[in-house]
Amino acid sequence: MWEFVLAVLRGQAQVDFLPHALTGAIFAVALFAAGWQYGVYGLLGTAVGTATARLLGVARDRITAGLEGFNACLVAVGFAVFLGADHLSTALLALAGSAVVTVVTGAAARVLATWDLPTFTLPYCLMASSMTIAAPGFERIWHNGEGLAALTHPAGGPTTLSWTDLWHAFFADFAQIFFMPQWYVGLIFLVGIFVASRRAGVMACVGSVVGIFTAWALGAPAAEVAEGTMGYNAVLVAMALCGVFLVADAWSLGYAVVAAAAATGLSSAMAALFAPSGGHTFTWPFVLVSLVFLVAAPAFPRLRRPDAAAPTDSADGAEGAATQVAAAA
């Protein structure tokens, strides 16, 4: 039982590549701080995904490291945010989705294994995009009036960032990975990252800064930057490409910064692409940019892939997070 609890907590932490149970517990606190329903959905979704993987006989090291829980966590919380956390239909769909995403993860892993690539959050993106596009067509699960589909339009509103906008954006970038816009929730998430690994925490901060600067330089509306919707993908990209899937050094740092900026620009493109169908960007920019940059990495001898390390729950868990490179393939 205790082993399962630890696997669930690591599953929450693996949203940010960290197989660290204490970090997972802090992430749960952050979700509860945003709303008790989101904390419950996050834990239950992760538990269902982990249990489904065990039932289907997935390799024990993947389950122990939390690699079968993070997509399920995001699916459950995403369903709660977009379908309304207070509805029974949402709870049932979230539980079902958390189980089904385990199958999607297996399928994605088999396909991407051909190129020795991790799944990242691709399974969650596929599930969540399908949900937001399809849900308005079913009266028993859609409770939000009109659907999410909308025509795209040019950005509007002031683009000048105030000091308040800047520090709100910095912390909200971490919270928006879990759909939460509150800056204080992002602060709790950031604390959880630093608890697992100082290196991962620094790279998360680098990603947030790069996302904010890129969005400002391109003229994104200040309100969107401040609520974190322009920078959260940059956070994930920076963490993934410097210290997790590529060895952390000056070369991978520069590579990750460029990729984080690219993900910020792609966020607007994905928002425009999905808007007419009622979809959402989710972490599609992170997934697409990270996969492209990882595919390209072997062409650049100065960039090195780390050797697979055993799952760990140590104070410097970023090294253990590299397990996702091999295990997710």
Sequence and secondary structure as in RCSB ss.txt:
>XXXX:A:sequence
MWEFVLAVLRGQAQVDFLPHALTGAIFAVALFAAGWQYGVYGLLGTAVGTATARLLGVARDRITAGLEGFNACLV
AVGFAVFLGADHLSTALLALAGSAVVTVVTGAAARVLATWDLPTFTLPYCLMASSMTIAAPGFERIWHNGEGLAA
LTHPAGGPTTLSWTDLWHAFFADFAQIFFMPQWYVGLIFLVGIFVASRRAGVMACVGSVVGIFTAWALGAPAAEV
AEGTMGYNAVLVAMALCGVFLVADAWSLGYAVVAAAAATGLSSAMAALFAPSGGHTFTWPFVLVSLVFLVAAPAF
PRLRRPDAAAPTDSADGAEGAATQVAAAA
>XXXX:A:secstr
 HHHHHHHHHHHHGGGT   HHHHHHHHHHHHHH HHHHHHHHHHHHHHHHHHHHTT  HHHHHTTTTTHHHHHH
HHHHHHHH TT HHHHHHHHHHHHHHHHHHHHHHHHHGGGT   TTHHHHHHHHHHHHHGGG TTT  SSS S  
      S     HHHHHHHHHHHHHGGGT   HHHHHHHHHHHHHH HHHHHHHHHHHHHHHHHHHHHT  HHHH
HTTTTTHHHHHHHHIIIIISS  SHHHHHHHHHHHHHHHHHHHHHHHHHGGGT   TTHHHHHHHHHHHHHGGGS
TT           STTTHHHHTHHHHHT 
